[in-house]
Structures are given as C-alpha cells and as structure tokens.
Amino acid sequence: MTDEGAASNPGRVPPRPGSEGVPHEVFHDVYRRSKALWVTGRPQPAVLTAIERGWFHEGPLFDAGCGTGENAIAIAQADPTLEILAMDAVPEAVRAAAGAARAAGVEDRIRFEIADLRTDGPPSEHGCVLDAGVMHVFSDADRPGYLKVVHDALRPGGAAIFIVFSTEEIRPGGPRRLEREELVSAIQEAGLRVESIEKSRYETLGHEGGARSWLVRAFRAPMPVEAADSR
Ligand SMILES: C[S@@+](CC[C@H](N)C(=O)[O-])C[C@H]1O[C@@H](n2cnc3c(N)ncnc32)[C@H](O)[C@@H]1O
C-alpha cells in the first residue's frame, strides 16, 4: 500500500504486512504525498459486478473506507434513488471524494464524513455496507473493532460486501493477505453470516490484471429468505 514508484521498483516495496497490518499513518502520508496504488480512477470491477447483481439494492449504503470515492459514485450513478454515507479516516481522501461526487452530479446523495472506523461508525440504519479493500489493512488487534463497526452500521437483515486480498496474491506490494477460512471466521465472529465467498480481483496500479482477492457477501441476522435459499 505504498506509492506508484514503489510499485515499479519492487526492491523498494516494504515487506507485506502480517498480523500488524498496514500502519495507520501510511494512509495519511500516501494521500498527501503521492498517488495511492488503489486510486485507479475508476470503480473496482468487483463493485460493478455487485451492482449488476443488485447487491446494493437495499439502502442506505455505507461505504466504509471510501478513499477517493470512485465506488460510491458509480453505485450512486447506477441507482438514482440510493442514499450513501461514505467515510474515511483521511481528510485529503474525503475532500477529493466530495469533489469527484460534485463533478459527477451525485453530491446530493452521498454524504462524506471523516472517521476512524476502528472505533467509530454510523448507527444501525444501513441496508448495505461496502468494504472495498479496507478490512485487509487492519492489524489482527484492530480487525474485530472494525468489523463490529461494520456489523453495527447494518440494520437486521442488511448485507456487507467485502473485497479482500487473498493469500493467492503472491506479487509484492499491497496490504496483508487473508486465507479463505481466516476471512470467513473473522466475519462470522463479528456476528455476520457469510452467504457467499468467491475468487475475485481488486484492481491496483501495481498488480497487472488485478490483485487476487475474495469477494464476500455476508448478512446481519436474520438473513433474508432469498439470500439463505441461494446458498
Ligand atoms: C485500499 S484503500 C481502499 C479505498 C476505497 N475503498 C477503494 O476501493 O478505492 C483503504 C482505505 O481505507 C482507509 N482507512 C484506513 N484505515 C482506516 C481507518 N482506521 N478508518 C477509516 N478509514 C481507514 C484508507 O484511508 C483508504 O482510503
């Protein structure tokens, strides 16, 4: 999760983070000083897949760790009735996202806020939470707090969509990687029920073809009947 220069020079890429996660300061530095690897200028393909599947149908949507807003904007454009709350810890990212939402003409439906999602999140009023490349930045110690924030942002029956780097991504650069079982356990321990987990990609400027990732859909109980039936 470093800069573009590091991506083109693997010798400078720091070792992949383990249980300590990505140091929190990295995000403040990256947005201030360089182009972040994950800022590709377009929404994640996995988010577009989720849109096509109707996974964001139940609003309002909470985009956790929204970065510069490409995903939230694409979702808002796809559904002109959806209300979105987008939060990130880094003021520079949130400012850029708010500017992009204005330029796209969807600023009336996306509210941007700054928050440290390890401890602080919105109330349980969301039909859906999107985590596009966020959970995998946290340390083992911080992950349960973050997942509690995700869980608590959902109303009963609401869905959480996660895109998380997988251990199958062996190229350098990026956040920590998670095994399928480790990921499912972490989500279930937060009180969410995993409905589906599949191989996917998370696009970055440093992983040609996208970084090997998991696309997960989980629900806060009770899982809607149609989702339970599709398992
Ligand atoms: C890999 S980026 C993904 C950004 C965006 N979801 C996307 O796909 O373009 C991870 C994001 O998580 C944010 N983040 C990291 N730690 C955070 C925290 N404790 N609270 C809120 N956001 C955080 C970073 O600032 C960054 O924007």
The ligand as an SDF file (V2000), in Angstrom:
LIG
                    3D

 27 29  0  0  0  0  0  0  0  0999 V2000
   -7.0560    0.3070   -0.1260 C   0  0  0  0  0  0  0  0  0  0  0  0
   -7.8220    1.7940    0.2590 S   0  0  0  0  0  0  0  0  0  0  0  0
   -9.4330    1.4910   -0.4600 C   0  0  0  0  0  0  0  0  0  0  0  0
  -10.1860    2.7530   -0.7490 C   0  0  0  0  0  0  0  0  0  0  0  0
  -11.5300    2.5410   -1.4790 C   0  0  0  0  0  0  0  0  0  0  0  0
  -12.4250    1.6880   -0.7340 N   0  0  0  0  0  0  0  0  0  0  0  0
  -11.2950    1.9960   -2.8640 C   0  0  0  0  0  0  0  0  0  0  0  0
  -11.5460    0.8200   -3.1250 O   0  0  0  0  0  0  0  0  0  0  0  0
  -10.8390    2.7850   -3.7040 O   0  0  0  0  0  0  0  0  0  0  0  0
   -8.1640    1.6450    2.0100 C   0  0  0  0  0  0  0  0  0  0  0  0
   -8.8500    2.8720    2.5660 C   0  0  0  0  0  0  0  0  0  0  0  0
   -9.1090    2.6690    3.9600 O   0  0  0  0  0  0  0  0  0  0  0  0
   -8.8920    3.8890    4.6180 C   0  0  0  0  0  0  0  0  0  0  0  0
   -8.6180    3.6020    6.0310 N   0  0  0  0  0  0  0  0  0  0  0  0
   -7.5100    3.0090    6.5500 C   0  0  0  0  0  0  0  0  0  0  0  0
   -7.6120    2.9290    7.8910 N   0  0  0  0  0  0  0  0  0  0  0  0
   -8.8010    3.4920    8.2190 C   0  0  0  0  0  0  0  0  0  0  0  0
   -9.4790    3.7090    9.4470 C   0  0  0  0  0  0  0  0  0  0  0  0
   -8.9460    3.3340   10.6100 N   0  0  0  0  0  0  0  0  0  0  0  0
  -10.6930    4.3140    9.4140 N   0  0  0  0  0  0  0  0  0  0  0  0
  -11.2410    4.7040    8.2300 C   0  0  0  0  0  0  0  0  0  0  0  0
  -10.6580    4.5210    7.0380 N   0  0  0  0  0  0  0  0  0  0  0  0
   -9.4460    3.9280    7.0290 C   0  0  0  0  0  0  0  0  0  0  0  0
   -7.7080    4.4890    3.9040 C   0  0  0  0  0  0  0  0  0  0  0  0
   -7.5700    5.8650    4.1230 O   0  0  0  0  0  0  0  0  0  0  0  0
   -8.0200    4.1310    2.4620 C   0  0  0  0  0  0  0  0  0  0  0  0
   -8.7640    5.1320    1.8210 O   0  0  0  0  0  0  0  0  0  0  0  0
  1  2  1  0
  2  3  1  0
  2 10  1  0
  3  4  1  0
  4  5  1  0
  5  6  1  0
  5  7  1  0
  7  8  2  0
  7  9  1  0
 10 11  1  0
 11 12  1  0
 11 26  1  0
 12 13  1  0
 13 14  1  0
 13 24  1  0
 14 15  1  0
 14 23  1  0
 15 16  2  0
 16 17  1  0
 17 18  1  0
 17 23  2  0
 18 19  1  0
 18 20  2  0
 20 21  1  0
 21 22  2  0
 22 23  1  0
 24 25  1  0
 24 26  1  0
 26 27  1  0
M  CHG  2   2   1   9  -1
M  END
$$$$
